[in-house]
Amino acid sequence: MTAPSNIRAITEEKSLQFTWPDNLDAQLPFRFLRGRCPCAGCVNEFTGERMVHVEDIPEAIEIADVAFTGNYALKIVWSDRHDTGLYTWEYLRELCESDDATVLTDGL
Ligand SMILES: [Zn+2]
């Protein structure tokens, strides 16, 4: 999976905007992204059951920091200090194509 060509935080809309090389341009709300955290503390490693849901996340959630991990994922540090989630490009792309994303420009 190729990396997004651009990622930027839209603070006023509390969203992260992803632009992909095929021109798909989509925004994902911080709260949704935090609620979809793929780490072992949020999803049971053995059963795959999600233990932290979007509804559990405060509306005021913010991103404290983001960092690239290798060339395959984005590590997001949240304002609630949760920082164990690695969002792979593949996973982010999947979220950008989900119904919860606001699509600005459709890819080809
Ligand atoms: Zn998590």
Residues whose N, C-alpha, C, O or C-beta is under 5 A from the ligand:
A	BS01	ZN	C37 P38 C39 G41 C42 G85
